[in-house]
């Protein structure tokens, strides 16, 4: 990302881009449950071979239904799923060459670690020599050699996670699906297991599709993020694209912190910039995030957002607002968050500003400002019909 204060993403690291061929292709996927619930609504997306793809969205948005439709645990109502160029929509689960790791790991309690890992190989009829070779390799790579004879009840949560990963990876699947595998872990263990997942993904060069509701975790792990909402895909892209160029107001608000405004697109300037008028005043913006020509949007209502780290506690940039400091959250070793109230007659609005450089914050009235290029215009509220920005997205 262009700003040094933006979240660091894996997709921007040198030498970590995905390969050039699609591993997973989903087209028109729809799932309607017997009670009539439309859980997944005609979605399309592609995941490149070797990528770490994370599906995120609020509870009930259809991400787990999508995952279980991919592996074959659920029959799809419509659409097609292809793996490495071969359609597998109607294939039984055991023929799909896909592994699945659950949140609760689902280890066999009566089997040892090594027996859990080799279980799938036994079911496939792999000969004893090859079975032993693969199992020993996975135990070594997952740092489980000393635990091979233990039973699951003797393991920590992190160790159980590694056993579950080893049990899936020993089958050498083309695609590994992970359904919120870190959801029940405390923060420190989650961070440690995130590093473990990245190591495993790098060493095995396997395509991962990972489901979580934790958008900050998604930004730490992903090459590609798919944002779902009410059974539909709001946006699919790299972390940088999702964060810096959100397709909708929903994506902007859901992925990372954001200050969201609503106004009217008033004017297009010779340099390409635009002016948007609000109850708080007029602000300059870049049109780069718009999908339609500016001329056709002039006079229409338009939302826009500004990330907290792009706001400055000064009046040095083109867009300014008079505010009052409401509270300051000091985070030693991290950013300082300043909560602000906008000082405008008849307007009740709070803003958030983040800085890695503030040594002190003045009390009372202040001026904040930001650059026009950090004003993200949001042409659409959501891909879902009938979504209200204030009530359904901002919660106000």
C-alpha positions in Angstrom: 0.0 0.0 0.0 1.1 3.5 -0.6 0.9 4.8 2.9 3.5 3.5 5.5 0.8 3.5 8.2 -1.5 1.2 6.2 -1.8 -2.5 7.3 1.0 -4.6 6.0 -0.2 -7.3 3.6 1.2 -10.5 2.4 0.2 -9.9 -1.2 2.6 -7.0 -1.4 5.7 -8.9 -0.1 8.4 -9.5 -2.8 8.3 -13.0 -4.2 5.0 -14.0 -2.6 2.5 -13.5 -5.4 0.3 -16.4 -6.5 0.9 -18.5 -9.6 -0.6 -17.7 -12.9 -3.2 -20.6 -13.2 -6.5 -20.8 -11.5 -6.8 -23.6 -9.0 -10.4 -23.0 -7.9 -13.2 -21.5 -10.1 -16.7 -20.9 -8.8 -19.4 -19.9 -11.2 -23.0 -19.1 -10.3 -22.9 -21.0 -7.0 -26.3 -21.0 -5.3 -27.4 -22.8 -2.2 -31.0 -22.8 -1.0 -31.7 -24.9 2.1 -34.9 -27.1 2.3 -36.6 -24.6 4.5 -36.3 -22.0 1.7 -33.3 -20.1 3.2 -31.1 -18.6 0.4 -27.7 -18.9 2.0 -25.5 -18.4 -1.1 -26.8 -16.3 -4.0 -25.3 -16.8 -7.5 -21.6 -16.1 -6.6 -18.5 -16.2 -8.8 -14.9 -16.1 -7.8 -11.5 -17.6 -8.8 -8.5 -18.5 -6.6 -5.1 -18.8 -8.2 -2.9 -21.8 -7.5 -0.7 -21.4 -4.5 -2.6 -18.4 -3.1 -3.9 -18.0 0.5 -7.5 -16.9 0.0 -9.5 -15.7 3.0 -13.3 -15.4 2.9 -14.7 -12.9 5.4 -18.1 -11.5 6.2 -20.5 -11.1 9.1 -22.1 -14.0 10.8 -24.7 -15.7 8.6 -23.4 -14.2 5.4 -22.9 -17.6 3.7 -19.1 -18.1 4.0 -19.2 -21.5 5.8 -22.0 -22.7 3.5 -19.8 -21.8 0.6 -16.9 -23.7 2.1 -18.9 -26.8 2.7 -20.4 -26.6 -0.8 -16.8 -26.6 -2.2 -15.8 -29.7 -0.4 -19.1 -31.5 -1.2 -20.6 -31.7 2.3 -23.5 -29.8 0.9 -25.2 -30.3 -2.5 -25.4 -27.0 -4.4 -28.7 -25.8 -5.8 -27.1 -24.3 -8.9 -23.8 -23.3 -10.3 -20.4 -25.0 -10.9 -17.2 -25.7 -9.0 -14.0 -26.5 -10.9 -10.7 -27.6 -9.4 -7.5 -27.2 -11.4 -9.6 -27.1 -14.6 -11.8 -30.1 -13.9 -15.5 -29.6 -12.9 -16.2 -31.3 -9.5 -19.7 -30.0 -8.8 -21.3 -33.4 -8.6 -18.2 -35.4 -7.4 -18.4 -37.1 -4.0 -16.3 -35.5 -1.3 -13.6 -38.3 -1.3 -13.0 -37.8 -5.0 -12.5 -34.0 -4.9 -8.8 -33.8 -3.9 -9.8 -31.2 -1.2 -8.8 -31.2 2.5 -10.9 -29.6 5.2 -9.8 -28.5 8.7 -12.6 -27.6 11.2 -12.6 -25.2 14.1 -12.9 -28.0 16.6 -10.2 -30.1 14.7 -12.4 -33.3 14.9 -9.4 -35.6 15.8 -10.2 -39.2 16.6 -9.9 -39.4 20.4 -9.0 -43.2 20.4 -6.1 -42.8 18.0 -2.6 -41.5 18.6 -1.2 -38.5 16.8 0.5 -40.6 14.2 -2.6 -42.8 13.7 -4.7 -39.7 13.2 -2.3 -38.4 10.6 -2.2 -41.7 8.7 -5.9 -42.4 8.9 -6.8 -41.0 5.5 -4.0 -42.8 3.8 -5.3 -46.1 5.3 -8.8 -45.4 3.9 -7.3 -44.8 0.5 -5.4 -48.1 0.6 -1.9 -46.6 0.4 0.7 -49.2 1.0 2.4 -49.4 4.4 5.8 -48.1 3.2 4.4 -45.0 1.5 2.0 -44.4 4.4 4.9 -44.5 6.9 7.0 -42.2 4.6 4.3 -39.6 4.3 3.3 -39.7 7.9 6.9 -39.3 9.2 7.5 -36.4 6.8 4.4 -34.6 8.0 5.1 -35.2 11.6 8.6 -33.7 11.1 7.4 -30.7 9.1 4.7 -30.0 11.7 7.1 -30.4 14.5 5.2 -33.3 16.0 7.8 -36.1 16.0 8.0 -36.2 19.8 4.2 -36.4 20.1 3.6 -39.2 17.7 2.4 -41.7 20.4 0.2 -39.2 22.4 -3.5 -39.2 22.3 -5.5 -36.0 21.4 -6.5 -35.4 25.0 -2.8 -35.0 26.0 -2.3 -32.2 23.5 -2.5 -28.4 23.7 -4.9 -26.5 21.4 -1.9 -25.5 19.2 -0.7 -29.1 19.0 -4.2 -30.3 18.0 -4.3 -27.7 15.3 -1.0 -28.9 13.8 -2.3 -32.5 14.0 -5.5 -31.5 12.1 -3.4 -29.7 9.5 -1.0 -32.7 9.1 -4.0 -35.1 8.8 -5.3 -33.1 5.8 -1.9 -32.3 4.2 -0.7 -35.9 4.3 -3.2 -36.6 1.6 -1.5 -34.0 -0.6 -4.7 -32.2 -1.6 -4.7 -29.6 -4.4 -6.9 -27.4 -2.2 -7.1 -27.0 1.6 -10.2 -25.5 3.2 -10.0 -24.1 6.8 -13.2 -23.3 8.6 -12.4 -20.7 11.3 -9.7 -23.0 12.7 -8.3 -20.4 15.2 -11.7 -19.2 16.4 -11.6 -20.7 19.9 -8.0 -19.7 20.7 -6.8 -16.8 22.8 -5.1 -13.9 21.2 -1.5 -14.9 21.8 -2.1 -18.5 20.6 -4.0 -17.1 17.5 -1.0 -15.0 16.5 1.4 -17.9 17.0 -0.8 -20.2 14.9 -1.2 -17.6 12.2 2.6 -17.7 11.8 2.4 -21.5 11.7 -0.3 -21.4 9.0 1.8 -19.1 6.9 4.9 -21.3 7.3 2.9 -24.4 6.3 1.4 -22.7 3.3 4.8 -21.5 2.1 6.5 -24.9 2.6 3.7 -27.0 1.0 2.9 -24.5 -1.7 -0.8 -25.6 -1.4 -3.8 -23.4 -2.2 -5.6 -22.4 0.9 -9.2 -21.1 1.3 -9.7 -19.9 4.8 -13.0 -18.7 6.4 -13.1 -16.2 9.3 -15.2 -13.3 10.6 -12.0 -11.6 11.8 -11.1 -9.0 9.1 -7.8 -8.0 10.8 -6.7 -11.7 10.8 -7.7 -11.8 7.1 -5.4 -8.9 6.3 -2.5 -10.5 8.1 -2.9 -13.9 6.3 -4.3 -13.3 2.8 -3.0 -13.0 -0.7 -6.6 -12.6 -1.8 -9.7 -11.6 0.2 -13.3 -12.4 -0.7 -15.8 -10.2 1.2 -19.3 -11.8 1.5 -22.6 -10.2 2.7 -26.0 -11.8 2.8 -25.0 -14.6 0.5 -23.4 -12.4 -2.1 -19.8 -11.4 -2.9 -19.2 -7.7 -2.3 -15.7 -7.8 -3.6 -12.8 -10.1 -4.4 -9.2 -8.9 -4.7 -5.9 -8.4 -3.0 -5.7 -6.9 0.5 -4.5 -3.6 -1.0 -7.4 -3.5 -3.4 -10.0 -4.3 -0.7 -8.6 -1.8 1.8 -7.6 1.1 -0.5 -10.3 0.7 -3.2 -13.4 -0.8 -1.7 -16.2 -1.5 -4.2 -18.9 -0.5 -1.8 -19.6 1.3 1.5 -20.1 -2.1 3.1 -16.6 -3.2 2.2 -15.1 0.1 3.4 -16.9 -0.2 6.8 -16.3 -3.9 7.3 -12.6 -4.1 6.4 -10.6 -1.9 8.7 -11.7 1.2 10.6 -13.2 4.0 8.5 -14.9 7.4 8.9 -17.9 7.5 6.5 -19.7 10.6 5.2 -22.6 11.2 2.9 -23.0 14.2 0.5 -23.7 15.2 -3.1 -21.2 15.1 -5.9 -21.1 18.7 -7.0 -18.4 19.5 -9.4 -15.6 18.0 -11.6 -12.4 20.1 -12.0 -10.0 20.4 -14.9 -7.3 18.4 -13.0 -9.8 15.5 -12.7 -10.6 15.9 -9.0 -14.1 16.4 -7.8 -16.0 18.3 -5.0 -18.5 16.6 -2.8 -20.8 18.8 -0.7 -22.0 17.7 2.8 -23.7 19.2 5.8 -20.2 19.6 7.2 -18.9 21.6 4.2 -17.4 20.7 0.8 -14.5 18.3 0.4 -12.1 17.5 -2.5 -11.7 13.9 -3.7 -10.1 11.8 -6.4 -12.5 10.0 -8.7 -10.2 7.0 -9.0 -12.5 4.7 -7.0 -15.6 5.4 -9.1 -16.9 2.8 -11.5 -19.0 5.2 -13.6 -18.0 8.4 -15.5 -18.1 11.4 -13.2 -20.3 13.4 -15.6 -23.2 10.9 -15.1 -22.9 11.1 -11.3 -22.9 14.9 -10.8 -25.8 15.9 -8.6 -26.3 12.4 -7.1 -25.9 11.4 -3.5 -22.5 9.9 -2.8 -20.9 8.3 0.3 -17.2 8.6 0.9 -14.8 7.3 3.6 -11.5 8.4 5.1 -9.3 5.9 6.9 -8.4 7.1 10.5 -4.6 7.0 9.8 -5.0 9.3 6.9 -6.4 12.1 9.1 -4.0 14.6 10.5 -4.4 16.6 13.7 -3.6 19.8 11.8 -5.0 22.0 9.1 -2.2 21.3 6.6 -4.2 19.5 4.0 -7.0 20.5 1.6 -9.9 18.9 3.4 -10.4 20.3 6.9 -12.9 19.9 9.8 -13.3 21.6 13.1 -13.6 19.1 15.9 -13.5 18.6 19.6 -11.3 16.0 21.3 -13.6 13.5 23.0 -11.2 10.9 24.2 -7.7 9.6 23.6 -6.7 5.9 23.6 -3.0 5.5 24.2 -1.6 2.2 22.9 2.1 1.9 24.0 4.2 0.5 21.1 1.3 1.0 18.7 -0.9 3.8 17.3 -2.6 6.5 19.3 -6.4 6.7 18.6 -8.1 10.1 19.0 -11.9 10.1 19.2 -13.4 13.4 17.9 -16.7 15.1 17.8 -17.4 17.3 14.7 -18.1 20.9 15.6 -20.9 21.8 13.2 -24.4 23.2 14.0 -27.1 20.6 13.8 -24.7 17.8 13.2 -23.9 14.9 15.6 -21.0 13.0 14.2 -18.0 11.2 15.7 -14.7 10.6 13.9 -11.6 8.5 14.7 -8.0 9.5 14.0 -5.0 7.3 14.4 -1.4 8.3 14.5 2.0 6.5 15.2 3.7 9.9 15.9 1.6 11.8 18.4 3.4 12.4 21.6 0.5 14.5 23.1 -3.0 15.5 22.1 -4.4 18.9 22.8 -7.6 19.2 24.8 -10.7 21.0 23.5 -11.2 22.2 19.9 -8.8 21.1 17.2 -8.7 21.0 13.4 -8.2 17.8 11.4 -7.4 17.5 7.8 -6.7 15.0 5.0 -5.5 14.8 1.4 -8.1 14.6 -1.5 -6.5 11.3 -2.6 -7.4 9.8 0.7 -11.1 10.6 0.2 -12.5 7.3 -1.0 -15.7 7.8 -3.1 -18.2 5.0 -2.6 -20.5 4.8 -5.6 -22.5 1.8 -4.3 -23.7 1.1 -0.8 -23.7 -2.7 -1.2 -24.3 -5.3 -3.9 -27.2 -6.5 -1.8 -30.5 -4.7 -2.6 -32.2 -2.6 0.1 -29.2 -2.1 2.3 -29.4 1.2 4.3 -26.0 2.9 4.9 -26.9 4.3 8.3 -29.0 1.5 9.8 -27.5 -1.7 8.2 -23.8 -0.7 7.8 -22.9 2.1 10.2 -25.3 1.0 12.9 -26.7 4.5 13.6 
